[in-house]
């Protein structure tokens, strides 16, 4: 039988992330097999081109539903895989969905053009006069807009609020696609079992999205009634906000996780940021610590005590749930120290090493708390100062090995700016630290 030690180390069990990935991909493969069977048995079209078009249409429908599940923020998946990875998969699936939908649309026009012996332009205009086809065209158009504004080049030039508003068109596109499929005589309407399967799949996907994105957050906020109880400046540009509420001992939060925070009475609703818990949840208060990097985070310093807070989460797989070794190395950069500080609070006395990368000592937020926590656990804390390009890079393989000679025998948790995180992960790969021992999370709303 498996056991979990006091340090969170799991022995003799399937790693949580592996179990979640197996469950997710099994779900996808089972549904793909069902769709393939339906296509083979009931998928013939009016000519060969329309048959191929139907093939792409069926798979586009499955990709749409998978898109919903990836952004539904289902707690079981999120705590094991992490929102960052699920979001990356959502982006990949979105690109595949776009090309699948466009291929389906082109083949439909081509197939009917051949069937009616007409030009593609004339056929397109004729199909636009059919309600079912017009709904599909609008769904495809919205999907093109969503993918276009989500490309990195465009995304970087947009405010988050603008991007998020445009990205909500995804749900409009899905609704139009659903109506398009209802009106079309498709494979999923070919028999009673096919209709039952299709309706069950759509209800499950939409139900998961509604539950994870609306029902659970609203219920938790009504139940816990979060509000600000203290605002503590940590430095000239960093502030900690302490939040309390009712029955916080029942909130399923863990050290290392983050929440999406809104302060409706202080900022408008669209001003939301993902901030990590900078202290382990104690059942009475939650603490976030943020650097003034934008309008919302800069304004936290002026939050009045008593301000109501709307909290989404907790989210994230950056927790001790994934521990595999007794020894642990915690690597943080800048304000990325916040989830690391919370994780350290959960660590028992033992073999713990912390590497904290900052430009200068004055930028070492929460350093006194970190020093006390590390000392109480008999661990080691190394403060690595300097700017990029100054001196020997601290996260090259040779530097990491010099700092932590037994690094391959430890779990490694990494949180910091993207450049630093990428450098650390590259160094760990070069040192052949087993992938299952490396835990990093790049959280964000986009």
Buried (B, 14 or more C-beta within 10 A) or exposed (E): EEEBEEBBBBEEEEBBBEBBBEBBEEEBEEBBEBBBEBBEEBBEBEBEBBBBBBBBBBBBBBBBBBBBBBBBBBBEBBBBBBBBBBBEBBBEBBEBBBEBBBBBBBBBBBBBBBBEEBEEEEBBEBBEEBEBBBBBBBBBBBBBBBBEBBEEEEBEEBEBEEBBEBBEBBBBBBBBBBBBBBBBEBBBBBEEEBEEBBEEBBEBBBEBBEBBBEEBBEEBBEEBEBBBBEBEEBEEBBBBBBBBBEEBEEBEBBBBBBBBBBBEBBBEEEBBBBBBBBBBBEEEBBBBBBBBEEEBBBBBBEBEEEBBBBBBBBBBBBBBBBBBBBBBBBBBBBBBBBBBBBBBBBBEEEBBBBBBBBBEEEBBBBBEBBBEBBEEBEBBBBBBBBEEEEEEBBBBBEBBBEBBEEBBBBBBBBBBBEEBBBBBBEBBEEBEBEEEBBBBBBBEEE
